[in-house]
Amino acid sequence: MRALILLAPLALLQAVAQTPEASPSDTLRLKLSLEYCVNQFSPAEVESTRVGFQYWFVGKEFLDGRTIKMSVVRPHEATHPPHVHGEDEFFFVLEGEAELILGEERVTVGPYTSFYCPPSVSHGIRNVGESELKYLVIKKYPSPPADSQ
């Protein structure tokens, strides 16, 4: 499988450069290291689901709740039924055949297809093919209340 490599966005670098605990050059050297900025898929770090598995390239704690996750779903399965939440969500199909659901509309698509889900709109994705469906989920989770941190 082709490795997916993700680098930290410019916003992270700007925030790190303003950290008062260390000199800007020391902090930037740490945050610009390949060890910090690259996450290559590792089978040892997958999380099993009832219909396949998921792998977090960028978890909720990395960058203010912004995440990138790969979901892998067995043929004719879905991670969950269509649902609604208050955040934007973005899907990108890597492999397989997916049925995309937005409100009452449905469409079947293949690899290299993106799918934007606006907040508070029912949406879903389901594997309608005969092989695994692999897709990325890009989302920003809400920040926890200040008193719970």
C-alpha positions in Angstrom: 0.0 0.0 0.0 1.3 3.4 -0.9 2.3 5.3 2.3 0.4 8.4 3.1 2.6 11.2 4.5 1.1 14.3 6.2 3.1 17.4 7.1 2.1 19.9 9.7 0.2 22.9 8.4 1.5 26.4 8.4 -0.9 27.4 11.2 0.9 25.0 13.5 4.2 26.4 12.6 3.1 29.9 13.3 1.6 28.9 16.7 4.8 27.1 17.6 6.9 30.0 16.7 5.1 32.2 19.2 5.7 29.7 22.2 7.4 31.7 24.9 9.0 28.8 26.8 11.8 28.3 24.2 13.5 30.4 21.7 11.6 30.5 18.4 14.5 28.8 16.5 14.7 25.9 19.1 10.9 25.4 19.0 10.7 25.5 15.3 13.6 23.0 14.9 11.7 20.5 17.1 8.3 21.0 15.4 9.9 20.9 11.9 11.5 17.5 12.6 10.4 14.7 10.3 9.7 12.6 13.4 7.1 15.2 14.5 5.7 16.1 11.1 5.3 12.7 9.4 2.9 9.9 10.2 3.3 6.8 8.0 0.6 4.1 8.2 1.5 1.3 10.7 -0.7 -1.8 10.9 0.3 -2.1 14.6 -1.6 1.1 15.3 -4.9 0.4 13.6 -8.1 0.4 15.7 -10.5 -2.4 14.9 -14.2 -1.5 14.2 -17.2 -3.8 13.8 -16.9 -3.5 10.0 -13.1 -3.1 9.4 -10.6 -0.7 11.0 -9.5 2.9 11.3 -6.2 4.6 11.5 -5.7 8.1 12.8 -3.1 10.0 10.8 -3.9 13.2 12.8 -5.7 12.6 16.2 -7.8 15.1 18.1 -5.0 16.2 20.4 -2.6 17.2 17.5 -3.9 20.4 16.2 -6.8 22.0 18.0 -9.2 19.1 17.3 -8.6 18.9 13.5 -8.2 15.3 12.5 -7.5 13.0 9.5 -8.5 9.4 9.8 -8.5 6.6 7.3 -11.5 4.2 7.5 -11.5 0.8 5.9 -14.8 -0.9 5.5 -15.6 -4.5 4.4 -17.8 -5.1 1.3 -21.5 -4.2 1.7 -21.0 -2.6 5.2 -21.1 0.9 6.7 -19.3 2.2 9.8 -22.6 3.6 11.0 -26.0 4.7 9.5 -26.5 8.2 8.2 -26.3 10.7 11.0 -26.2 14.4 11.8 -23.7 16.5 13.9 -22.8 20.2 14.2 -19.4 20.1 12.5 -18.3 20.1 8.9 -17.0 16.7 7.7 -15.1 15.9 4.6 -14.5 12.5 3.0 -12.0 11.4 0.3 -12.4 8.0 -1.3 -9.0 6.3 -1.8 -10.1 2.8 -3.0 -13.4 0.9 -3.6 -16.9 1.8 -4.4 -18.9 4.0 -2.0 -22.5 5.1 -1.8 -22.5 8.7 -0.5 -25.6 9.9 1.2 -26.5 13.6 1.8 -30.0 14.2 3.1 -32.3 12.2 0.8 -29.8 12.1 -2.1 -27.5 9.1 -2.9 -24.8 8.6 -5.4 -22.3 5.8 -6.1 -18.7 6.8 -6.6 -15.2 5.4 -7.0 -11.7 6.4 -6.0 -10.4 10.0 -5.9 -13.8 11.4 -5.1 -14.4 14.0 -2.4 -17.5 14.4 -0.4 -18.3 17.5 1.7 -20.9 17.2 4.5 -22.2 20.6 5.9 -23.0 20.8 9.6 -26.4 19.7 10.7 -27.2 17.8 7.5 -27.8 14.0 7.5 -25.0 12.2 5.7 -23.3 8.8 5.4 -20.9 6.7 3.4 -21.3 3.0 2.8 -19.3 0.3 0.9 -21.4 -1.0 -2.0 -18.5 -2.8 -3.8 -17.0 -6.3 -3.7 -13.7 -5.1 -2.2 -12.6 -3.0 0.8 -13.6 0.6 0.8 -10.8 3.0 2.0 -11.5 6.6 2.6 -10.1 9.6 4.6 -12.3 11.5 7.1 -11.3 15.1 7.7 -13.0 16.8 10.6 -12.6 19.3 13.4 -14.0 18.1 16.7 -15.4 20.8 19.0 -13.0 22.0 21.7 -13.8 20.8 25.2 -15.1 23.5 27.6 -12.3 25.5 29.3 -13.1 24.1 32.8 -12.7 20.5 31.7 -9.1 20.9 30.4 
